[in-house]
Amino acid sequence: MPVQDVHLLALHEPYRASEHPVPINATIVHALTLLHPAVPQPVGGLMYRCLTEFPHRSPGCVVPLSTLMFELDGGRGWDQIGDWERVVEIVVKLTRVKRCDAIPLGLPPLAALLLSQGPNTIHDLHHPDGTRSRVGPADRQEHLDDLTDRVRAFVARGPFWPGGNLLSPPSHPTTMPYRPRSPRSRLPRYRNRSRKG
C-alpha cells in the first residue's frame, strides 16, 4: 500500500529572500504538492507515486531527490517519468509565493553534498590544511534524520498543507520503473573526490 505521508527534499539553485538569513538551496514539501495543478503533469503525479509507492517507505519520512535517482536505476528510469527538473523548478516557485507549505533550507556545504548524492556514495574530502577525511552513507543518514525531526516539529504545529485543488495521480503504469526494487538491493559504491573549504 502507498505511504501517503511522505516528504520530498529537493536541492536547487540558491535564492535569497528577505525572510531568510542565508541563501536557500533546498526545500522540503509534502509529496502531495507534486499533484498541484501548477506542477507539470503527468510528471508530478508519477514522481508522487515514486515517493509514496516504493517499498519500505515509512510515514513522515523525508526522501531526497537523489534517493529517487538511486531507486530509478541511477537516474536512467527518469526517461519513463519525465522532466523532473521542471517539476522542481515549479514546486520551488509555488513555495516562494506561499501556494503550499514548505520548509526552506540553507544547507551547509557538507550536508548539501551528502544529500545531493545517492545513499551509497562515499566522498573523500581534502581539507585546506592538507588532511583528508571520508564521509558516506552513515553521515548522509544523520543529516536526513535531522531533517525528518524538523518535519515532525513542523507537523506538530499543524498539518503540512500541500496546496489546493490537487489532482489525482496517474494510474499508468501499474508499477513504477524501480531498480533497485528495495533498499536491500546492491549497486556499485561510487566514490566522489571532493574538496572542502
C-alpha positions as CSV (number, residue, x, y, z in Angstrom):
1,M,0.0,0.0,0.0
2,P,1.3,3.5,-0.7
3,V,2.5,5.6,2.2
4,Q,0.7,8.9,2.0
5,D,2.6,10.9,4.4
6,V,6.0,11.3,2.6
7,H,8.0,14.5,2.0
8,L,10.3,15.4,-0.8
9,L,13.7,17.1,-0.3
10,A,14.8,18.9,-3.4
11,L,18.2,20.7,-3.7
12,H,18.1,23.5,-6.1
13,E,19.8,26.7,-7.2
14,P,20.2,29.0,-4.2
15,Y,17.9,32.0,-3.9
16,R,17.8,34.9,-1.4
17,A,14.7,36.1,0.3
18,S,14.3,38.8,3.0
19,E,12.7,36.4,5.4
20,H,15.7,34.0,5.4
21,P,19.1,35.0,6.8
22,V,21.0,32.7,4.4
23,P,20.6,31.6,0.8
24,I,18.0,28.9,0.4
25,N,19.4,25.9,-1.5
26,A,17.0,23.1,-0.6
27,T,13.2,22.8,0.0
28,I,11.1,20.2,1.7
29,V,7.4,19.8,0.6
30,H,4.8,17.2,1.1
31,A,4.6,14.7,-1.6
32,L,1.1,15.7,-2.4
33,T,2.4,19.1,-3.6
34,L,3.5,17.2,-6.7
35,L,-0.2,16.9,-7.6
36,H,-0.7,20.6,-7.6
37,P,-2.4,21.8,-10.8
38,A,0.5,24.2,-11.5
39,V,3.0,21.3,-11.5
40,P,3.7,19.8,-14.9
41,Q,1.7,16.6,-15.3
42,P,1.8,13.6,-15.5
43,V,5.4,14.0,-14.4
44,G,4.5,15.4,-11.0
45,G,2.0,12.6,-10.4
46,L,4.5,9.9,-11.4
47,M,7.1,11.4,-9.0
48,Y,4.4,11.4,-6.3
49,R,3.9,7.7,-7.0
50,C,7.6,7.0,-6.8
51,L,7.7,8.8,-3.5
52,T,4.8,7.0,-1.9
53,E,4.8,3.5,-3.5
54,F,8.5,2.5,-3.2
55,P,8.8,-0.5,-0.8
56,H,9.7,0.2,2.9
57,R,8.8,3.9,3.0
58,S,7.8,5.0,6.5
59,P,5.1,7.5,7.4
60,G,6.6,11.0,7.8
61,C,9.8,10.2,6.1
62,V,11.9,12.7,4.0
63,V,13.1,11.4,0.6
64,P,15.8,13.4,-1.1
65,L,15.5,13.7,-4.9
66,S,18.9,11.9,-5.0
67,T,17.3,8.9,-3.4
68,L,14.7,8.8,-6.2
69,M,17.5,8.9,-8.7
70,F,19.1,5.9,-7.0
71,E,15.9,4.0,-7.0
72,L,15.3,4.8,-10.6
73,D,18.4,2.9,-11.8
74,G,20.8,5.7,-11.0
75,G,18.6,8.2,-13.0
76,R,18.1,6.1,-16.1
77,G,14.5,5.5,-15.1
78,W,13.7,9.2,-15.5
79,D,13.1,8.6,-19.2
80,Q,9.8,6.8,-18.1
81,I,8.9,9.6,-15.7
82,G,9.7,12.9,-17.4
83,D,11.4,16.3,-16.8
84,W,11.9,16.2,-13.0
85,E,14.0,19.5,-13.2
86,R,11.0,21.4,-14.5
87,V,8.9,19.9,-11.7
88,V,11.3,21.0,-9.0
89,E,11.5,24.5,-10.6
90,I,7.8,24.9,-10.4
91,V,7.5,23.5,-6.9
92,V,10.1,25.9,-5.6
93,K,8.2,28.8,-7.2
94,L,5.0,27.6,-5.5
95,T,6.7,27.6,-2.2
96,R,8.0,31.1,-2.7
97,V,4.5,32.5,-3.3
98,K,3.0,30.5,-0.4
99,R,0.8,28.3,-2.5
100,C,1.8,25.3,-0.4
101,D,3.6,24.7,2.9
102,A,7.3,24.2,2.7
103,I,10.4,24.1,4.8
104,P,13.1,26.2,3.1
105,L,16.6,25.3,4.0
106,G,20.0,26.9,3.8
107,L,22.0,23.6,3.9
108,P,25.7,23.9,4.7
109,P,28.1,22.7,2.0
110,L,28.8,19.2,3.5
111,A,25.1,18.5,4.1
112,A,24.3,19.7,0.6
113,L,27.0,17.4,-0.9
114,L,25.8,14.4,1.0
115,L,22.1,14.9,0.3
116,S,22.7,15.6,-3.4
117,Q,24.2,12.2,-4.0
118,G,22.8,8.7,-3.6
119,P,22.6,6.7,-0.4
120,N,25.7,4.6,-1.1
121,T,28.0,7.4,-2.2
122,I,31.4,7.8,-0.4
123,H,33.2,11.1,-0.5
124,D,36.8,11.7,0.1
125,L,37.3,15.2,1.4
126,H,40.5,17.1,1.1
127,H,40.9,19.9,3.6
128,P,42.9,23.2,3.3
129,D,45.4,22.0,6.0
130,G,46.3,19.0,3.8
131,T,44.3,16.5,5.9
132,R,41.7,14.1,4.5
133,S,38.5,12.6,5.8
134,R,35.8,10.4,4.4
135,V,32.1,10.7,4.7
136,G,29.4,8.4,3.4
137,P,26.0,6.7,4.0
138,A,26.0,7.0,7.8
139,D,26.8,10.7,7.6
140,R,24.1,11.2,5.0
141,Q,21.6,9.4,7.1
142,E,22.4,11.5,10.1
143,H,21.6,14.7,8.2
144,L,18.4,13.0,6.9
145,D,17.4,12.1,10.4
146,D,17.8,15.7,11.5
147,L,15.6,16.9,8.6
148,T,13.0,14.3,9.5
149,D,12.9,15.7,13.1
150,R,12.4,19.2,11.6
151,V,9.4,17.9,9.6
152,R,8.0,16.3,12.7
153,A,8.3,19.5,14.6
154,F,6.7,21.4,11.7
155,V,3.7,18.9,11.6
156,A,3.3,19.1,15.3
157,R,2.2,22.7,14.9
158,G,-0.4,21.8,12.2
159,P,-0.8,19.7,9.0
160,F,1.7,20.1,6.2
161,W,-0.5,21.9,3.6
162,P,0.3,20.6,0.0
163,G,-1.7,23.3,-1.8
164,G,-5.3,23.4,-3.1
165,N,-7.2,21.8,-5.9
166,L,-4.9,18.8,-6.1
167,L,-5.1,16.3,-9.0
168,S,-5.3,12.5,-8.9
169,P,-2.0,10.7,-9.7
170,P,-1.9,8.8,-13.0
171,S,-2.8,5.1,-12.8
172,H,-0.5,4.1,-15.6
173,P,2.0,2.4,-15.4
174,T,0.8,-0.2,-12.9
175,T,4.3,-0.5,-11.4
176,M,6.8,2.3,-11.3
177,P,10.2,1.6,-13.0
178,Y,12.2,0.9,-9.8
179,R,15.6,-0.5,-10.0
180,P,16.7,-1.5,-7.3
181,R,13.3,-2.6,-6.1
182,S,14.1,-2.5,-2.5
183,P,16.7,-0.7,-0.2
184,R,18.4,-4.1,0.2
185,S,19.4,-4.3,-3.5
186,R,23.1,-3.7,-4.1
187,L,24.5,-1.3,-6.6
188,P,28.2,-0.4,-7.0
189,R,29.5,2.1,-4.5
190,Y,30.6,5.3,-6.1
191,R,33.5,7.4,-4.9
192,N,33.4,11.2,-5.3
193,R,36.5,13.2,-4.6
194,S,35.5,16.5,-3.2
195,R,37.3,19.5,-1.7
196,K,36.1,21.1,1.4
197,G,36.9,24.8,2.2
